[in-house]
Every structure is written in C-alpha cells, then in structure tokens.
Amino acid sequence: VLQSRYFAYRGFPVLAPDFPGHGLSGGTPLDSIEAMTDWLIALLDSLDVNTACLVGHSQGCLVAIDAASRYPRRITRLGLIAGALAIPVNDQLLTMSDKALGKAISVMTSWGHGPMAHMHDNTQPGHSFLGYGNRLMASNDETALRNDLIACNQYSAGQDAATKITQPAICILAGADRMTPVKHGIAMANSLVNSQQIILDGAGHMLPAERPAEVNDALRGFLAG
C-alpha cells in the first residue's frame, strides 16, 4: 500500500494484485514460482497491459526475475527489494507452516523485521509492525504460507534466469536482513548485467514498510529514468 499509493498519486499507472489465496483474492494458492509468473502474465493479458515494470519484494523478486527471463518483451524494468536469486527455506519452518501455522507466522514476522520494529517504533504513528504483519499473514488462505515457502524452496532457476535478463534493474537491499541476507542480494545484483544496488543500513527484511520513504525515492528515480 505504501508504494502503490505513492506512485499512483504521482501519475504512475499501478497494479498491485494479490496472488490467489492472498489478501482480497480468492482461489487456491499457487505452489511454484513458475505458476505465479504465468498467473501474472495472464492477468496482464486480461487487462490488455502489453508491457510492465515489475516491482517485487522477497518471494516477489523470484517471480519478477522468472518473468523477465521468460517474457522479456513484456517486462521492461525490474525493482527487486530484499531479494535473492534463491530463497531456501528451513525444514523446521516448512513443517511449522503445516502443523502450527500461527507459530510460523509469528516466527516469520519477528525474524523479518529489523531492530526498529522490535522496539515498536513505526513509520506510521500508533501502528505496530509486528502486530500488522501477524494480522496480514493470518488473513491469507490457511495453505498460502506453506505453498509460498514450498515455491521459494523449490525454485532453482534464478541464477540461470539472471544471465538472460538485460532489462534495467534496481536492487534495494536491507543491511540487517535476516531472511535474505544482504550478501545474497549483492550477488543477485552482480548477476544482472544492467543493474544498480542500494543498501539501507539497519533495515530488516520488511524494508518497504520499515523504510518506505527511502524505498519510494529509490524506485521513483529508477522508474523515471
């Protein structure tokens, strides 16, 4: 929301869809990155959108990279936030997402936020990053988290996909990221032939919420280029 409203209010045509089983979208959650890419392209087709810039966060980076490599004429630019070319998932977390969903959500919400969020500071006064994160993830289909984790864990085409991408890309990375450590984000940026990178020191994995002004400024300069 922080990014989509920011750009929509500044004249950028914005689509911010929820994947099936997430947010306000019904349907069965998809369980592979490739299936998510195909769903996204089908959505663009249904809306008569011939080309688009994709901005993805975390798992969304895998979808954006997959889409840019498989549909190069459709994707013109990439904004990759707190991502990597591979996102392996701990077996214990996979099991937890199936057997103890509430605990898995709590663990991921805590692990995904940086020091500022854990002090209950927030860029929106009166709100809690951790509380909002828990509520948001709990609102999805009960199989969504497990399917997302499976999709990330099984996606192995990222490095090969990156070598095929020539579109401009910006990699906005979090210096205190414990879910996709910044070294993997740097490796992602270095694997893309036409990329730039920005590291926000002290930010956790959820940097679009933790540091929205800096993320928005970086994206705006890139998208306007």
Secondary structure, DSSP 4 states (H G I P E B T S, - for coil): -HHHHHHHTTT-----PPPTTSTT--SPPP-SHHHHHHHHHHHHHHTT---EEEEEETHHHHHHHHHHHH-TTTEEEEEEES--S-----HHHHHHHHH-HHHHHHHHHHHHS-HHHHTT--SSTT--HHHHHHHHHHTS-TTHHHHHHHHHHH---HHHHHHH--S-EEEEEETT-SSS-HHHHHHHHHHSTTEEEEEETT--TTHHHHSHHHHHHHHHHHHT-
